Amino acid sequence: MTGAALGRNPCQDGDVIDFRSDTVTRPGPAMRRAIADAEVGDDVWGDDPTVHRLEEAAAELLGKEAAVFVPSGTQSNLCALMAHCRRGDEYIVGEHAHTYRYEAGGGAVLGSIQPQPVRMLDSGELDLDHVRAVIKPDDDHFAHSRLLALENTHDGKPLSLDYQKRAAALAAEHGLALHLDGARLWNAAVALGVAPADVAEPFDTVSVCLSKGLGAPVGSVLVGRGDLVRGARKWRKMLGGGMRQAGIIAAAGLYALTHNINRLADDHARAARLAEGLSAIDGVTVGGQFTNMVFVDLGPRTAAMVEDAAANGILISGHASPIRMVTHLDISDDDIETTLNLLSKHQ
């Protein structure tokens, strides 16, 4: 996609530069061919060969025993919570984590699982001292602390492998299982220069998205121990996630896993260039650039700048600073320069 020409509204014909999220990507011609050519069956009966190949590929790539394909990251995390926890158990989770704040309270509402939020540091790490302090004793007065849930990346920030190992050691010391919301695990692996399996290694279950940086139109995969994945598959059915000829969308996920992981480095580089250019604009403050995300304060002109950008086919989420701008496979080098040229007019 080339940069939008200033002075017209490309939103009308779909030629937009969209920084709202990496969920806005559209499948390209090669992915569409994979979708059209997909071999399919009835996945609820367990006979969709393309779904099987996707689940096997994801489990192998992440070094886990088994996997289950689900429609969304929210359902993937919920299936994991319900596979780990019984009614009245609790999971320990960061106060700003997606599973706690942005998934409609599904663990509590549908799983009767109590969330125990803990302090989340600017790095995206949980305060492990706080985690230790909130683990409940074996006493009838308390919910049973069953699970510790981390998120990688959080606000684009990868967790270090050393931190994950320390969190895993704490969980093991207290008999907790460990789940990772790894919606953007792929970005973390690329940023850290390690294999995806290295990021996933300490966890009993890991949820990964195919429809964010990898560019598939839909779908997530939950990987982990075989018994937990079998339990999650049952919860997937109860939650309405049993799909029939799902190979059509699984084919897009397979294409994404094969072709779109290493290229995430391009998104990170473009985010760095965006941050550099924004920081050169008078009155604009870049709060940070992490993997494919840039956090920026546009100052009192935020609403005017965002509205002007939208009128020129550049979509930015939010009208109050700080705002988040996200790069992805539909953002080109030209798009970055076009955006910087437009925003710099407001100096």
N, C-alpha and C positions, 0 to 999 in steps of 0.2 A: 504494500500500500504506500503510495507516495504521499508527500505532504500536501495538505489542503491549501489551495490557493486562497490568499486572503481576500476579503471583500465579497465573498459569496457564502452561501449556507450549504455546505456539502452534506449536512445531516439529512437533507431531503432526498439525496440519491444514495445514501449509505456510505459515502466516502468520508469517513470520520477518523480522527485521531483520538482514541479513547483511553484515557489514563485512569478511569474509575476503578478498575480492578483487572486482574489477569483472568477473571472468569468470563470476560466479554469476547474472547477470541472466537473466530469462526473457522470451521474445518476447511482446509485448502483442497485443491484438486486431488492430490494423491491420497489424502485421508478420505475424501468422498468416494474415490474409487475403491478403497478398502472396504468402506461401508457397503457400497453397491454389490461387491463381490463376496460378501461374507457368507460363509456356510452357517446355517442356523438349524436349531432344533428347539425343543421346549425345555427351557432351563429349569422350570419347577420340577419336571420329571428327571432332570439331570442329564439331558441328552443334547445340549447345545455344544457342539465341538469348539466353536470359537470362544465361548465363555470358559470352557475348560482350558483352552490354550492361554487365555488371559490370566486366569487364576494361577496356573502353573508357572507362567512367566513371572508374575508378580511375586509369588512365594520364593522362587529361585533367586530373583534379583535382590530380594530383601533378606534372604537367608533364613526363611521360616518354613515350617512344616506344611502349612496349608493356607488357603485363601478363599474368600468369598466375595463375589462381585455384587455391589449394591448401587442403587440409583444416586446416592448423594453422600457427602462427607458427614452430614448431620446424622443420617441413618447409620452410617458405618460406626461413628462414635457411640451412638445409642446402643447398637447391637453389641458392641464391645462392653459397655458398662453393664448391660443386662446379662451378658455371658459371665462376667466376673462376679457380679454382686447379686445377692438375694434381697427380698423385701426387708427393709429395715437396716440394711448395711449402709455404709457411707463410703464415698470416694473423696480423696483429698485432691484439690485442684487450685490452680492459680486464680486470684480474684479477678483478673482480666482475661482469663482463658476463654477461647471460643466455646468450648463445651459447657462452660458455666454461664457465660453472659449472652451468647448469641444463638443458642440452639433451643430456645423456647422452654427451657426447664424440663426437657423430655426425660432425663434420668429420674427426676423427682416425680413428675406427673405420671409417666407410663411405667417406670421401673420401681417406684417407691424406694428410690435410692437417695439418701441424704447427701447433698454436696457439702463439703467442709472447705470453704475457701481459705487460702493462705496468701501471705504477702508475695507479690510478684515484683522482682527487681527490674530496674531499667533494662537490664541485659536480656530479659525474658525468662531468666531463671527463677525458680521458687526459692525463697529463703528456707534452706534446709533446717535451720534451727527452729523456725516456726513450724515446719512440717513435723519435726520430732515432738514439738510441744503439743500439737493438737491430736496426735495419735491417741485413741481412747484406750483406757485400761479394760481388762476383761471384767466387766461389771454390768449387772442387769440394768443399771440406770442409763447406759450409753448405747448409741448405735455402734455396730461393730465396724471398726476401721478395716476395710477390705482391700482398697485399691489406691494407688498413687497415679495421677494422670499428669503428664507433661505435654508441652506443645512446642513443636520445632518445624518451621520457624515461627516466632511470635513477632509481629510488626517487622517482619523481614530479617530478624536477628537470629542467626543460627546458634544453637546451644553447642558448647564445646563437648567433645567426646569425653574429656575428663570429668566435666560436670555431670554428664549423664551417668557415668560409672559411679560417681559418688552418690547420686540419687538412687541408683539401683542398689548400692550397698546398704543405704539407709532402709530402703524398702525391704530388702532381704532380712535385715537385722530384726525388723518388726513384723515379719510375716505378711507383708503387703505384696500384692501383685502389682505389675507396672504396665501402664498403657501409654502409648504415644499418639496424640493427635498430630500426625505428620502430613497434614494437608500439603504443605510445601517442603516436605522432607527432601525432595529432589533439589530444590534450591540450596538447602543446607549442605547437602553432599557436594554439590558443585562448588559452593563457596569455600568449603573446608578442604576441598581437593581429595576427598575420600570416596569410597564406594558407598552406594545407598545401604548395603548390608551393614556397613560399619556404623552408620547412624542408627539403624534399627536394632542392632545386636542386643542391647541390654533388656529389651522389652518383651513381655509376654504376648502383647498384641500391638499392632501398629495400623493406623488408618492412613491411607494415602489417597490423594485426589488425582484424578486424570484430567479434570476439567478446569484446572487453573493454569499453571505455567506450561503444562504439557499440551494444552490446546485441544483436548477431546471435547465434544459437545456436552457430554454427560458422563457421570459415573465415578465411583470410588471403589477401592478394594481394601478389605480388612484382612490382614495376614497375622499369623501367630501359631500357637500350639494347636495341634489337631483337635483336641477336645474342646478348646475354647471356640475355634472356628465352627465346629459342628453345632455348638450351642448358639453361636451367633446366627448361623443359617436358619435355625428354627425361629429366632426372634425376627430375622428379616421377613420371614413368611407372615408372622403375626402382625408386623408393622406395615404390611402391604407392599413389601419390596420384592415379592416373588414375581419374576418376569418370565414371559414366554419366549418368543424368538429374539432373545436379548443379544444374540451374536451380532446383530446389526450395529448396536452401540459398543459391544465389546471389541469389535474389529477396530473401531476408532481408538479405543484404549490401547490395544496391541500396537497399532501404528505409532501412537504417542510414546509408548515405552521404548520402542525400537529406534525412533528417529528424533525425539524431542527433548531428551534429558541433557545431553552434552551442550546443546545449543542454548541452554539457560544462561551460560556464561555471556552470551551476547546481550541478554536482557540486563544482566548485572552491569555490564560495561556501559550500556545506554543509560541506565539509571545514574551511574557515576557521572556521565557527561551531562545529563539533565541537572544534577545537583550542582556541578561546577558552573554551568551557565546561569542557573537561577541565582547562585550566590554572588554573581557579578552584577545583578540588577539592584539599583539603589532602592533601599527600603524593604528588600526581600531578605529573609533570614532562613537559611536551610538548617533545620534541626538535626538532620542526619540522613544518610543514605545507607541502606542495609539490603544486600542482595538486589532484588528488583523493586524496592520501594524507596521513595523519597518523601520525607516529611518536611513541609515548608510553611513558613508564616509569610503571607503576602501583605500583611499589615492592613491598614484601614481601607485599602483599595481591593480587598479580597473579592467582595461581591461583584464589583464592576469588572474586575479582571476575569473572573470565572464566567460572567455573562457575556463578555466580549469574546472570550475564547469559544464559548458554545455557539455564538453567532457565526463564528468562522470555522465551525466543524471540529473544534477541539473540546473534548468532554473531560471535565475535572469534577470530582465528587466533592460536594460541600461548598457552603458560602461563608463559612467562618473559619479563621485560622486557628490552629495549624491544620493543614489539609494533607492528605496522602495522595501521591501520584505513583502509579504502578506501571512498569514496563512489562511487555510480553511479546509474543511472536508476531503480533500484528502491528507493532510499533517499529518503524525503521529508523535508520540514522537521519534520513531527511525529515522524518516526523519530529524528531527531537529538535532539529535546527529550526524548523517551521514554528514550533511551539515557543522556543526561546526568542525568536524574532518578534513574534506577536506580543509576548508578555513584556519584552523590553521596551515596547512602545509606551508603556505606562510609567516609565521612570519620571 
